[in-house]
Amino acid sequence: MRSVSNRTRVGLLAAFTAFSALLSTGSATAATQLNGDWAPFDRCPVDAPAMLAADGVNTIATCIASSSAAGSITLGKSVVSTRHTDLQLGVIQRADGTASLVAPPEGALTADPAEIPGGLLGLMCPSGIPLVSGICRQLTDNNLNRVTATIEPAGAPRDFNMSAAFSTGEPILTIPVRIHLKNPLLGDKCYIGTTANPVLLKPENVTAPTLSLQRFGADGTPNDDEGEMGRYTFDGADQGDATFAVPGASGCGAGLLDWAVNLKTGLPSAAGKNSVTLDATTTYFGSPYDPAGLAPNEGRKLSEFWHSAKR
């Protein structure tokens, strides 16, 4: 394989964020199936105006995809095991070294639902309060007891730190989220965190990933010699954050059960008492192999390549 040009390396490496969604985000919007080495980027926002406007010299558009199969999150007194999580973003790298993030239309985070251990019984019961005790007595039906936690974007990802992506122990970006607790008795509007007061996750590399480079054709077919696209793969890094605060619950049981959820789970919980761990993440980021060679239409060519890889 030919060596990577300095401009290509800058354009790709500057975009790397290495992070997955933390906790669960419910069922993902149906993603586009892409061929070959394009496959991880099935939600890349290639058609966003900022991505299309990248010229390949002053600005370079890049796709990022990061996932983890398992992990855990601690919110106050509650510990939840995470399942598959996925973060996808576009990055606009500027010639002055700054960068901006572009989220897909459905949001940057998607993942499989996570169940609260013990369900509603574990979340609120037992209780000496008559209202809550009455609810606890009804929880013989597993469907009434089951509680799932889903994460929802509560603002755009921000604070991208390029240098932190290649080191350990330094936050790479900030992800504002709120956590939706779903259960028939809690109602549809039970959240931990809000858009006005979100949980601010600032994940970092806990262990260093291994690096490999793939070069592939516009349609995703591997092509080490003449492929139009380049993809870096960072594999096996554990990631985490133990610095975020968690607000109290709101809207649970039309607001009547907020205090019960907060009391049992230990919310609100100050920074330093909560944590998230994602095991063995795999992160991909890709852009045209020679961005400057596509000037002034690098962003539009990236979109064209992405669409040509659809299956």
Rosetta blueprint (number, residue, H / E / L):
1 M L
2 R L
3 S L
4 V L
5 S L
6 N H
7 R H
8 T H
9 R H
10 V H
11 G H
12 L H
13 L H
14 A L
15 A L
16 F L
17 T L
18 A L
19 F L
20 S L
21 A L
22 L L
23 L L
24 S L
25 T L
26 G L
27 S L
28 A L
29 T L
30 A L
31 A L
32 T L
33 Q L
34 L E
35 N L
36 G H
37 D H
38 W H
39 A H
40 P H
41 F H
42 D L
43 R L
44 C L
45 P L
46 V L
47 D L
48 A L
49 P H
50 A H
51 M H
52 L H
53 A L
54 A L
55 D L
56 G L
57 V L
58 N L
59 T E
60 I E
61 A E
62 T E
63 C E
64 I E
65 A E
66 S E
67 S E
68 S E
69 A L
70 A E
71 G E
72 S E
73 I E
74 T E
75 L E
76 G L
77 K L
78 S E
79 V E
80 V E
81 S E
82 T E
83 R L
84 H L
85 T E
86 D E
87 L E
88 Q E
89 L E
90 G E
91 V E
92 I E
93 Q E
94 R E
95 A L
96 D L
97 G L
98 T L
99 A E
100 S E
101 L E
102 V E
103 A L
104 P L
105 P L
106 E L
107 G L
108 A L
109 L E
110 T E
111 A E
112 D L
113 P L
114 A E
115 E E
116 I L
117 P L
118 G L
119 G H
120 L H
121 L H
122 G H
123 L H
124 M H
125 C L
126 P L
127 S L
128 G L
129 I L
130 P H
131 L H
132 V H
133 S H
134 G H
135 I H
136 C H
137 R H
138 Q L
139 L L
140 T L
141 D L
142 N H
143 N H
144 L H
145 N H
146 R L
147 V L
148 T E
149 A E
150 T E
151 I E
152 E E
153 P E
154 A L
155 G L
156 A L
157 P L
158 R E
159 D L
160 F L
161 N L
162 M L
163 S H
164 A H
165 A H
166 F H
167 S L
168 T L
169 G L
170 E L
171 P L
172 I L
173 L L
174 T E
175 I E
176 P E
177 V E
178 R E
179 I E
180 H E
181 L E
182 K E
183 N E
184 P L
185 L L
186 L L
187 G E
188 D L
189 K L
190 C L
191 Y E
192 I E
193 G L
194 T L
195 T L
196 A L
197 N L
198 P L
199 V E
200 L E
201 L E
202 K L
203 P L
204 E E
205 N E
206 V L
207 T L
208 A L
209 P L
210 T E
211 L E
212 S E
213 L E
214 Q E
215 R E
216 F E
217 G L
218 A L
219 D L
220 G L
221 T L
222 P E
223 N L
224 D L
225 D L
226 E L
227 G L
228 E L
229 M E
230 G E
231 R E
232 Y E
233 T E
234 F E
235 D E
236 G E
237 A E
238 D E
239 Q E
240 G E
241 D E
242 A L
243 T L
244 F L
245 A L
246 V E
247 P L
248 G L
249 A E
250 S E
251 G L
252 C L
253 G L
254 A L
255 G L
256 L L
257 L L
258 D H
259 W H
260 A H
261 V H
262 N H
263 L H
264 K H
265 T H
266 G L
267 L L
268 P L
269 S E
270 A L
271 A L
272 G L
273 K L
274 N L
275 S E
276 V E
277 T E
278 L E
279 D E
280 A E
281 T E
282 T E
283 T E
284 Y E
285 F E
286 G E
287 S E
288 P E
289 Y L
290 D L
291 P H
292 A H
293 G H
294 L H
295 A L
296 P L
297 N L
298 E H
299 G H
300 R H
301 K H
302 L H
303 S H
304 E H
305 F H
306 W H
307 H H
308 S H
309 A L
310 K E
311 R L
